[in-house]
């Protein structure tokens, strides 16, 4: 038996997986066909109508225990999706457009996750309105500047968060990395219910770009070139061509206030 087409997401972090969603949705709209999706982040895509089934990457990992080649042969075609395509690396396509190019569909700019209104209504991260932040990566936490980085040091991250808590007393300031969950879909819901966000180039800005329910925020960069490749023009993109991202707090505060 030959099944339908499949897409396999090769590597990348949470943000890369989020950006695949827009291309998958566009494939479904154009071809009126759903894809089997093979990924190491299956809970992110469960329930999305553009997926026929979501399959955990571990099911297809070649470990010698069985003949995986015959499993792959069951699909008519397998699209291998990866962010490091030549077009994207050379700056010709944004990360979302890159995946569209690989699926041979019209290029779109944003991720897409359809949300159930009842599920969204019942999701409560906190009783107060909140602003999400994502300024560091727990895997690369550092107390000092070691190299040019898109993340802040622990010290600068804490300083910015403390300032936000002081200046936005009517809002809870929540670090996306501190949200405890075993289901990545909870992060989609958490972002969908925030008032705005402050982020460097992390998964937060991609989750907020969800075309189904988009959130506008402030994104901090350490170079101009990455804004087109990895960012979104509707956000307030503050750029610092330096060893760390833009960190003029007065400007950050002013722009967050304007959004709110």
C-alpha positions as a Markdown table, in Angstrom:
| # | Residue | x | y | z |
|---|---|---|---|---|
| 1 | Unk | 0.0 | 0.0 | 0.0 |
| 2 | Unk | 1.3 | 3.4 | -1.0 |
| 3 | Unk | 0.3 | 6.2 | 1.4 |
| 4 | Unk | 0.2 | 10.0 | 0.7 |
| 5 | Unk | 3.1 | 12.4 | 0.9 |
| 6 | Unk | 5.0 | 13.1 | 4.0 |
| 7 | Unk | 7.2 | 15.9 | 5.4 |
| 8 | Unk | 10.1 | 15.3 | 7.7 |
| 9 | Unk | 11.5 | 18.2 | 9.8 |
| 10 | Unk | 15.2 | 17.8 | 10.1 |
| 11 | Unk | 16.8 | 19.3 | 13.2 |
| 12 | Unk | 16.4 | 22.8 | 14.4 |
| 13 | Unk | 15.0 | 24.3 | 17.6 |
| 14 | Unk | 11.4 | 25.1 | 18.6 |
| 15 | Unk | 11.4 | 28.3 | 16.5 |
| 16 | Unk | 12.3 | 26.4 | 13.4 |
| 17 | Unk | 9.5 | 23.9 | 14.0 |
| 18 | Unk | 7.0 | 26.7 | 14.5 |
| 19 | Unk | 8.0 | 28.3 | 11.2 |
| 20 | Unk | 7.3 | 25.0 | 9.3 |
| 21 | Unk | 3.6 | 25.3 | 10.2 |
| 22 | Unk | 2.9 | 28.1 | 7.7 |
| 23 | Unk | 4.3 | 26.2 | 4.8 |
| 24 | Unk | 2.4 | 23.0 | 5.8 |
| 25 | Unk | -0.9 | 25.0 | 6.0 |
| 26 | Unk | -0.1 | 26.5 | 2.6 |
| 27 | Unk | 0.5 | 23.1 | 1.1 |
| 28 | Unk | -2.8 | 21.9 | 2.4 |
| 29 | Unk | -4.6 | 25.0 | 1.0 |
| 30 | Unk | -3.0 | 24.7 | -2.5 |
| 31 | Unk | -3.1 | 20.9 | -2.9 |
| 32 | Unk | -6.2 | 20.0 | -0.9 |
| 33 | Unk | -4.0 | 17.2 | 0.6 |
| 34 | Unk | -2.8 | 16.6 | 4.1 |
| 35 | Unk | 0.8 | 15.6 | 4.9 |
| 36 | Unk | 2.1 | 13.0 | 7.3 |
| 37 | Unk | 4.4 | 15.0 | 9.5 |
| 38 | Unk | 7.5 | 13.5 | 11.0 |
| 39 | Unk | 9.0 | 15.6 | 13.8 |
| 40 | Unk | 10.7 | 15.5 | 17.2 |
| 41 | Unk | 8.1 | 18.1 | 18.4 |
| 42 | Unk | 4.8 | 16.2 | 17.6 |
| 43 | Unk | 2.7 | 17.9 | 20.3 |
| 44 | Unk | 3.2 | 21.2 | 18.6 |
| 45 | Unk | 1.1 | 20.0 | 15.5 |
| 46 | Unk | -1.5 | 17.7 | 17.1 |
| 47 | Unk | -5.0 | 18.7 | 15.9 |
| 48 | Unk | -3.8 | 20.9 | 13.0 |
| 49 | Unk | -6.0 | 20.2 | 10.0 |
| 50 | Unk | -3.0 | 20.3 | 7.6 |
| 51 | Unk | -1.5 | 17.2 | 9.1 |
| 52 | Unk | -3.0 | 13.8 | 8.3 |
| 53 | Unk | -1.1 | 12.3 | 11.2 |
| 54 | Unk | 1.8 | 13.5 | 13.3 |
| 55 | Unk | 4.5 | 10.9 | 13.8 |
| 56 | Unk | 7.3 | 11.2 | 16.4 |
| 57 | Unk | 10.8 | 11.3 | 14.8 |
| 58 | Unk | 11.9 | 8.4 | 17.1 |
| 59 | Unk | 9.6 | 6.1 | 15.1 |
| 60 | Unk | 11.8 | 6.5 | 12.1 |
| 61 | Unk | 15.2 | 6.7 | 13.7 |
| 62 | Unk | 17.5 | 4.2 | 12.1 |
| 63 | Unk | 18.9 | 2.2 | 15.0 |
| 64 | Unk | 19.2 | -1.2 | 13.3 |
| 65 | Unk | 16.2 | -2.7 | 15.1 |
| 66 | Unk | 14.2 | -3.0 | 12.0 |
| 67 | Unk | 14.1 | -2.1 | 8.3 |
| 68 | Unk | 13.1 | 1.6 | 8.3 |
| 69 | Unk | 13.7 | 1.8 | 4.5 |
| 70 | Unk | 10.6 | -0.1 | 3.8 |
| 71 | Unk | 8.6 | 2.2 | 6.0 |
| 72 | Unk | 9.8 | 5.2 | 4.1 |
| 73 | Unk | 9.0 | 3.5 | 0.8 |
| 74 | Unk | 5.3 | 3.5 | 1.8 |
| 75 | Unk | 5.2 | 7.2 | 1.1 |
| 76 | Unk | 4.8 | 8.6 | -2.5 |
| 77 | Unk | 7.1 | 11.4 | -1.7 |
| 78 | Unk | 9.0 | 12.7 | 1.3 |
| 79 | Unk | 9.8 | 16.4 | 1.7 |
| 80 | Unk | 12.9 | 16.9 | 3.8 |
| 81 | Unk | 12.5 | 20.3 | 5.5 |
| 82 | Unk | 15.5 | 22.1 | 7.0 |
| 83 | Unk | 16.3 | 25.7 | 7.7 |
| 84 | Unk | 19.8 | 25.6 | 6.2 |
| 85 | Unk | 18.8 | 25.8 | 2.6 |
| 86 | Unk | 21.0 | 27.7 | 0.1 |
| 87 | Unk | 18.3 | 30.2 | -0.5 |
| 88 | Unk | 17.8 | 31.0 | 3.2 |
| 89 | Unk | 21.5 | 31.0 | 4.0 |
| 90 | Unk | 22.2 | 33.5 | 1.3 |
| 91 | Unk | 19.4 | 35.8 | 2.6 |
| 92 | Unk | 17.0 | 35.3 | -0.4 |
| 93 | Unk | 14.1 | 34.0 | 1.7 |
| 94 | Unk | 12.9 | 34.4 | 5.3 |
| 95 | Unk | 12.7 | 31.3 | 7.4 |
| 96 | Unk | 9.0 | 30.8 | 6.7 |
| 97 | Unk | 9.4 | 31.4 | 3.0 |
| 98 | Unk | 12.3 | 28.9 | 3.0 |
| 99 | Unk | 10.0 | 26.0 | 4.0 |
| 100 | Unk | 7.4 | 27.1 | 1.4 |
| 101 | Unk | 10.1 | 26.9 | -1.2 |
| 102 | Unk | 11.0 | 23.4 | -0.2 |
| 103 | Unk | 7.3 | 22.3 | -0.4 |
| 104 | Unk | 6.9 | 24.1 | -3.8 |
| 105 | Unk | 4.0 | 26.3 | -2.6 |
| 106 | Unk | 3.3 | 30.0 | -2.6 |
| 107 | Unk | 5.6 | 31.8 | -0.2 |
| 108 | Unk | 4.0 | 33.0 | 3.0 |
| 109 | Unk | 5.5 | 35.1 | 5.8 |
| 110 | Unk | 4.0 | 33.7 | 9.0 |
| 111 | Unk | 3.5 | 30.4 | 11.0 |
| 112 | Unk | 0.0 | 29.1 | 11.3 |
| 113 | Unk | -1.6 | 27.2 | 14.2 |
| 114 | Unk | -5.4 | 27.2 | 14.3 |
| 115 | Unk | -6.7 | 27.5 | 17.9 |
| 116 | Unk | -9.9 | 26.2 | 19.4 |
| 117 | Unk | -11.7 | 29.2 | 20.9 |
| 118 | Unk | -13.0 | 27.1 | 23.9 |
| 119 | Unk | -9.5 | 25.7 | 24.6 |
| 120 | Unk | -8.1 | 29.2 | 24.4 |
| 121 | Unk | -10.7 | 30.6 | 26.7 |
| 122 | Unk | -10.1 | 27.9 | 29.3 |
| 123 | Unk | -6.3 | 28.3 | 29.2 |
| 124 | Unk | -5.2 | 30.4 | 32.2 |
| 125 | Unk | -1.5 | 31.0 | 32.8 |
| 126 | Unk | -2.3 | 33.7 | 35.4 |
| 127 | Unk | -5.2 | 35.8 | 36.5 |
| 128 | Unk | -3.5 | 39.1 | 35.6 |
| 129 | Unk | -2.8 | 40.4 | 32.1 |
| 130 | Unk | 0.8 | 39.6 | 31.2 |
| 131 | Unk | 3.8 | 40.4 | 29.1 |
| 132 | Unk | 6.0 | 37.6 | 27.9 |
| 133 | Unk | 9.7 | 37.9 | 27.7 |
| 134 | Unk | 12.5 | 35.8 | 26.2 |
| 135 | Unk | 15.9 | 37.3 | 26.4 |
| 136 | Unk | 18.2 | 34.4 | 27.0 |
| 137 | Unk | 18.6 | 30.7 | 26.3 |
| 138 | Unk | 19.0 | 28.4 | 29.3 |
| 139 | Unk | 21.4 | 26.2 | 27.2 |
| 140 | Unk | 23.7 | 29.2 | 26.7 |
| 141 | Unk | 23.4 | 31.0 | 30.0 |
| 142 | Unk | 26.5 | 33.1 | 30.8 |
| 143 | Unk | 27.6 | 35.6 | 33.4 |
| 144 | Unk | 29.8 | 37.5 | 30.9 |
| 145 | Unk | 30.1 | 38.2 | 27.2 |
| 146 | Unk | 32.1 | 35.4 | 25.6 |
| 147 | Unk | 31.3 | 36.2 | 21.9 |
| 148 | Unk | 28.8 | 38.1 | 19.8 |
| 149 | Unk | 25.5 | 36.7 | 20.7 |
| 150 | Unk | 21.8 | 37.1 | 20.0 |
| 151 | Unk | 21.2 | 36.5 | 23.8 |
| 152 | Unk | 21.8 | 38.6 | 26.8 |
| 153 | Unk | 24.0 | 37.7 | 29.8 |
| 154 | Unk | 22.2 | 36.6 | 33.0 |
| 155 | Unk | 23.0 | 40.0 | 34.5 |
| 156 | Unk | 21.5 | 42.1 | 31.7 |
| 157 | Unk | 18.5 | 39.8 | 31.4 |
| 158 | Unk | 17.7 | 40.3 | 35.1 |
| 159 | Unk | 18.2 | 44.0 | 34.9 |
| 160 | Unk | 15.7 | 44.4 | 32.0 |
| 161 | Unk | 13.1 | 42.1 | 33.7 |
| 162 | Unk | 13.3 | 44.0 | 37.0 |
| 163 | Unk | 12.8 | 47.3 | 35.2 |
| 164 | Unk | 9.7 | 45.8 | 33.4 |
| 165 | Unk | 8.3 | 44.7 | 36.7 |
| 166 | Unk | 8.8 | 48.2 | 38.1 |
| 167 | Unk | 7.3 | 50.1 | 35.2 |
| 168 | Unk | 4.5 | 47.7 | 34.3 |
| 169 | Unk | 2.9 | 47.1 | 37.6 |
| 170 | Unk | -0.5 | 46.2 | 36.2 |
| 171 | Unk | 1.0 | 43.3 | 34.2 |
| 172 | Unk | 2.7 | 40.1 | 35.2 |
| 173 | Unk | 6.1 | 39.7 | 33.5 |
| 174 | Unk | 6.6 | 36.1 | 32.6 |
| 175 | Unk | 9.7 | 34.5 | 31.0 |
| 176 | Unk | 8.6 | 32.0 | 28.4 |
| 177 | Unk | 11.4 | 29.7 | 29.5 |
| 178 | Unk | 9.9 | 29.5 | 33.0 |
| 179 | Unk | 6.6 | 28.1 | 31.8 |
| 180 | Unk | 6.4 | 24.5 | 33.1 |
| 181 | Unk | 4.7 | 22.2 | 30.6 |
| 182 | Unk | 5.0 | 18.8 | 29.0 |
| 183 | Unk | 3.0 | 20.0 | 26.0 |
| 184 | Unk | 4.4 | 22.5 | 23.6 |
| 185 | Unk | 0.9 | 23.5 | 22.5 |
| 186 | Unk | 0.6 | 25.2 | 25.9 |
| 187 | Unk | 3.2 | 27.7 | 24.7 |
| 188 | Unk | 1.1 | 28.5 | 21.6 |
| 189 | Unk | -1.8 | 29.2 | 23.9 |
| 190 | Unk | 0.3 | 31.2 | 26.4 |
| 191 | Unk | 1.5 | 33.5 | 23.7 |
| 192 | Unk | -1.9 | 33.9 | 22.2 |
| 193 | Unk | -3.2 | 35.2 | 25.5 |
| 194 | Unk | -0.4 | 37.6 | 26.3 |
| 195 | Unk | -0.9 | 41.4 | 25.9 |
| 196 | Unk | 2.5 | 41.9 | 24.2 |
| 197 | Unk | 6.0 | 40.5 | 24.4 |
| 198 | Unk | 9.7 | 41.4 | 24.5 |
| 199 | Unk | 12.1 | 39.1 | 22.9 |
| 200 | Unk | 15.4 | 38.5 | 21.2 |
| 201 | Unk | 15.5 | 36.1 | 18.3 |
| 202 | Unk | 13.9 | 33.1 | 20.1 |
| 203 | Unk | 10.9 | 30.9 | 19.5 |
| 204 | Unk | 8.7 | 33.6 | 21.2 |
| 205 | Unk | 8.7 | 35.9 | 18.2 |
| 206 | Unk | 7.8 | 33.0 | 15.9 |
| 207 | Unk | 5.0 | 31.8 | 18.2 |
| 208 | Unk | 3.6 | 35.4 | 18.4 |
| 209 | Unk | 3.7 | 35.6 | 14.6 |
| 210 | Unk | 1.0 | 32.9 | 14.3 |
| 211 | Unk | -1.2 | 34.2 | 11.5 |
| 212 | Unk | -4.3 | 32.8 | 13.2 |
| 213 | Unk | -3.9 | 35.1 | 16.2 |
| 214 | Unk | -1.0 | 37.4 | 15.8 |
| 215 | Unk | 0.6 | 39.3 | 18.7 |
| 216 | Unk | 2.8 | 42.4 | 18.2 |
| 217 | Unk | 5.8 | 43.0 | 20.3 |
| 218 | Unk | 9.3 | 44.4 | 20.6 |
| 219 | Unk | 12.2 | 42.3 | 19.3 |
| 220 | Unk | 15.8 | 43.1 | 20.1 |
| 221 | Unk | 18.6 | 42.3 | 17.6 |
| 222 | Unk | 22.4 | 42.5 | 17.5 |
| 223 | Unk | 22.6 | 43.0 | 13.7 |
| 224 | Unk | 20.5 | 44.3 | 10.9 |
| 225 | Unk | 20.9 | 41.4 | 8.5 |
| 226 | Unk | 19.0 | 38.9 | 10.6 |
| 227 | Unk | 15.8 | 40.9 | 10.8 |
| 228 | Unk | 14.6 | 39.9 | 7.3 |
| 229 | Unk | 15.9 | 36.3 | 7.5 |
| 230 | Unk | 14.5 | 35.5 | 10.9 |
| 231 | Unk | 12.2 | 38.3 | 12.0 |
| 232 | Unk | 8.8 | 39.9 | 11.1 |
| 233 | Unk | 8.3 | 43.5 | 9.8 |
| 234 | Unk | 5.1 | 44.1 | 11.8 |
| 235 | Unk | 6.9 | 44.0 | 15.1 |
| 236 | Unk | 9.0 | 46.8 | 16.6 |
| 237 | Unk | 12.5 | 45.6 | 15.6 |
| 238 | Unk | 15.2 | 47.5 | 17.6 |
| 239 | Unk | 18.7 | 46.9 | 16.2 |
| 240 | Unk | 22.1 | 47.2 | 17.8 |
| 241 | Unk | 25.1 | 46.3 | 15.6 |
| 242 | Unk | 27.2 | 45.3 | 18.6 |
| 243 | Unk | 28.2 | 42.2 | 20.6 |
| 244 | Unk | 24.8 | 41.9 | 22.3 |
| 245 | Unk | 21.2 | 42.8 | 21.3 |
| 246 | Unk | 19.8 | 46.3 | 21.5 |
| 247 | Unk | 19.4 | 47.2 | 25.2 |
| 248 | Unk | 18.4 | 50.9 | 25.5 |
| 249 | Unk | 15.7 | 50.4 | 28.1 |
| 250 | Unk | 14.1 | 53.8 | 27.7 |
| 251 | Unk | 13.3 | 53.0 | 24.0 |
| 252 | Unk | 12.2 | 49.4 | 24.9 |
| 253 | Unk | 9.8 | 50.8 | 27.5 |
| 254 | Unk | 8.5 | 53.5 | 25.2 |
| 255 | Unk | 7.7 | 51.0 | 22.4 |
| 256 | Unk | 6.1 | 48.5 | 24.7 |
| 257 | Unk | 3.9 | 51.3 | 26.1 |
| 258 | Unk | 2.8 | 52.3 | 22.7 |
| 259 | Unk | 1.8 | 48.7 | 21.8 |
| 260 | Unk | -0.2 | 48.4 | 25.1 |
